[in-house]
Amino acid sequence: MGDSHQPRRLSVHQALGGGCVADLLLWKNWTGGATLLAGATALWFVFERAGYNVISFAANVLSLLVAILFLWAKSASLLNRPLPPLPDLKVSEESVVKIANVIQEWGNYTLSIAHDITVGHNLKLFLQVALGLWLISYIGSLFNFVTLVYIGVILSLTVPLLYDKYQEIIDQKLYRAHKAIQALLLQIDNNVLKKIPLASNKKKKTQ
């Protein structure tokens, strides 16, 4: 039994990219996970509890960074010290291509969903999309953007770890929930589709 569970746990790591990001989200890199959690908590406290504005905070941080780099460069030239180690500040063509590919992939996926709903008359997909958008709208009305980002960070640092640890139990619960939702959508689909032919038949008879 223990050997059969091992591939599933590895697949969680692989699904997250299998690199440093996966190590961070699964807390294999404790230092990085703790740093991310502490930093996100500090930023949330600054913006939400201290009442600091995001734009003002970013402008002040950039101003402080520019001042430090300017004074560092000036003192380095006067004292014959090395200049501050700045990276190559340019966007590579490879990065632009990767971002464009991701945008294209998500755009095509969104358009395919819209096509299935409008042209394919996929009622089940329409109900799923409508329910998902309603949930997003409802959750967005309860929290502001900064709090939502902070909640996203917390969930990113907890949900993958819990799923990796209790994958078999969670899969069973998700499978049952999926079957229940599918049955509910099928019932709604059948009830709606039963009414549509009746309406069309009445129109034919009147004509």
Secondary structure by P-SEA (a helix, b strand, c coil): ccccaaaaaaaaaaaacccaaaaaaaccaaaaaaaaaaaaaaaaaaaccccccaaaaaaaaaaaaaaaaaaaaaaaaaacccccccccccccaaaaaaaaaaaaaaaaaaaaaaaaaacccaaaaaaaaaaaaaaaaaaaaaccaaaaaaaaaaaaacaaaaaaaaaaaaaaaaaaaaaaaaaaaaaaaaaaaaaaaaaaaaaaaac
